[in-house]
Amino acid sequence: MRVLVTAAATASVLLGVAGCGGTASENSGGVDRNKGSKGSLTIADAGFTESQVMANMFADVLTKAGYKTKETSVKSTEISQGDLEKGGIAVIPAYVATYADELNVEINGPKAASVASPDLDKAYAALKTLAAKKGLTPLKPGKAVDQNAFAVSKKFAAQYKLETLSDLGKLGKPLKLAAGPECKTRPFCVPGLKSVYGINITSIDPLGVDTAQSKQAVAKGADQLALVLTTDATVDSAGLKTLKDDKKLQNADYLVPIVNTKKLTPDIEKALNKLTSTLTTEDLAQLNQKVDQGQQKPGVVASDYLKSKNLI
């Protein structure tokens, strides 16, 4: 659900990108991204904290490798996918199983059997095959793994003694879900919640994936369920409780850079692989927390981490 694609390739011509907010210096963490001599690269994030942190780290290590880089946010991968294939966007951070499934739907249609799997090797093999058809290359999956998760308010959980998503399904109550609008059709979101757990989702409040707004809406009772991420260290402090995915609806998703094949060079591959082989799930959760709870800029958090690991 974090990095999503559908067959809306025609929407790519409407691509509109916007910065993460703040000055260029704040967004880059003080890294000068205009000195590279090997060419210019645009790295796009999907608009939520983790993706913004990852894209900024990609931009910084590629700047270190000698490229002029620009980091930008897009509202949805449906919009950015076409530009990634054309090379206007050179790199995005993605998640192996999720991105493989989204490409599968785009290439083979909405009725295509899922290729996502808890088995990394199987999911990655499918991803490489599908990405090649779009002129894209997935690099090596990193150490950091992330999953979608669903959270209710602590008050709601205590009131109905909820521990698992199965508990929520048995409750049978109509629920409003705070998530991205694409959640309506994604197999690991509303369709999966209904088919696997019998959870009665009546509507989606389009506040985004794991955003402060979505968590606030659930904490205040405006919505009853939020789509969050397992690497979000602020769920508890936001007054929410993540329900256990006891029937294993979600696939384990390892972070992976997706690169436009025509843009890919050995220098790009080396720089990004060194980063993803260093970053752990625990690291990523801490970085997310610094942005979401510590109110730091994604670019600053990214560059500070890279400096601490001697990557820039």
C-alpha positions, -999 to 999 in steps of 0.1 A, spaced: 0 0 0 29 23 4 41 24 -32 12 17 -54 6 14 -91 -25 8 -112 -32 7 -149 -36 45 -149 -6 51 -171 -24 78 -190 -24 99 -158 13 102 -161 11 130 -185 -6 150 -158 24 146 -135 26 175 -110 54 174 -84 58 194 -53 86 198 -28 85 184 7 81 219 22 108 242 36 138 256 18 161 236 -5 187 237 22 163 222 48 151 195 24 186 185 15 199 186 50 226 211 39 239 188 12 247 207 -20 230 187 -47 240 209 -76 278 201 -79 276 168 -97 292 164 -131 278 130 -141 244 142 -150 211 151 -133 187 127 -115 153 132 -100 144 110 -71 107 109 -62 89 99 -30 53 89 -25 44 117 -1 47 99 33 74 102 59 93 70 53 93 74 15 105 110 19 134 100 42 144 72 18 142 95 -13 163 121 5 189 95 14 189 83 -22 195 118 -34 223 124 -9 243 93 -17 239 99 -55 251 134 -50 281 119 -32 286 96 -63 289 126 -85 253 134 -98 232 165 -96 201 154 -78 166 167 -70 142 151 -45 105 157 -50 72 144 -37 43 131 -58 7 124 -46 5 89 -59 25 63 -78 -3 61 -104 8 96 -114 46 91 -112 48 57 -128 47 70 -164 74 96 -156 96 69 -140 93 48 -171 102 78 -194 131 87 -172 118 121 -160 121 104 -126 152 83 -123 147 65 -90 120 58 -64 121 39 -31 97 9 -32 89 -24 -15 95 -57 -32 62 -77 -28 39 -46 -30 56 -31 -61 57 -65 -79 20 -69 -74 12 -34 -86 32 -38 -117 15 -72 -123 -19 -55 -122 -8 -28 -145 8 -52 -170 -16 -81 -168 -48 -65 -157 -69 -62 -125 -78 -99 -126 -42 -111 -126 -32 -136 -99 -11 -120 -72 27 -124 -74 33 -110 -40 47 -134 -15 62 -136 20 91 -154 3 116 -126 -7 134 -146 -34 101 -155 -51 87 -119 -49 119 -104 -61 122 -127 -91 86 -117 -101 95 -80 -96 126 -82 -118 107 -98 -146 78 -74 -145 100 -43 -140 120 -52 -171 89 -50 -192 85 -14 -180 121 -4 -186 129 -5 -149 155 -22 -128 151 -31 -91 184 -31 -73 192 -54 -44 166 -55 -16 178 -39 15 179 -51 51 150 -29 62 116 -45 59 83 -28 63 47 -39 64 13 -24 63 -6 -25 95 -40 -14 108 -46 5 140 -76 15 161 -77 39 190 -66 26 224 -101 35 238 -118 15 210 -95 -15 215 -101 -15 253 -139 -11 249 -142 -41 226 -111 -61 239 -94 -60 205 -60 -76 200 -61 -89 165 -77 -81 131 -98 -113 136 -112 -97 167 -122 -66 147 -138 -87 121 -159 -106 146 -171 -73 161 -190 -67 129 -193 -30 133 -193 -7 102 -159 11 101 -145 41 84 -109 37 73 -83 65 72 -60 56 43 -51 65 7 -80 64 -18 -63 36 -37 -69 14 -6 -104 7 -20 -90 -17 -46 -57 -29 -33 -57 -66 -23 -39 -61 10 -62 -33 20 -100 -31 19 -105 -62 -3 -82 -82 20 -97 -69 52 -131 -79 40 -123 -113 24 -97 -125 50 -111 -110 82 -147 -101 74 -141 -65 85 -169 -42 75 -153 -11 58 -181 12 48 -160 41 35 -124 55 32 -114 88 46 -86 98 21 -61 112 46 -32 92 33 -11 62 44 3 65 79 -1 103 81 -5 124 112 -40 134 99 -51 98 96 -39 89 131 -55 119 146 -88 111 129 -88 77 145 -76 89 179 -105 115 180 -131 89 168 -139 105 135 -126 73 119 -123 39 135 -93 23 117 -61 37 101 -37 22 77 -2 26 93 32 11 89 51 -13 111 81 11 111 60 39 125 73 46 161 46 71 168 15 49 167 15 43 204 21 80 214 -7 90 190 -32 70 211 -35 41 187 -30 4 190 -19 -18 161 -39 -50 157 -21 -82 150 -23 -95 115 -30 -130 128 -40 -145 95 -10 -131 77 -27 -109 51 4 -88 46 36 -98 28 70 -89 43 81 -59 21 119 -52 18 129 -18 7 143 -17 -28 154 11 -51 136 11 -85 157 27 -112 149 37 -148 171 12 -167 184 37 -192 195 60 -163 212 32 -144 251 32 -141 275 12 -120 280 43 -98 243 46 -91 240 9 -83 270 9 -60 259 40 -41 223 28 -36 233 -8 -27 257 4 -1 230 24 15 203 -3 15 228 -29 28 235 -6 58 200 6 67 181 -17 91 144 -18 101 153 -4 135 172 25 119 142 33 97 118 33 126 140 57 145 143 80 114 106 80 110 101 89 146 125 119 143 103 133 116 69 124 129 75 130 166 106 151 166 94 175 139 126 174 120 128 178 82 131 145 63 161 158 44 179 167 76 172 134 92 184 116 61 217 135 58 224 132 96 220 94 94 242 91 63 269 111 79 268 89 110 273 59 88 301 76 68 280 72 36 283 109 26 
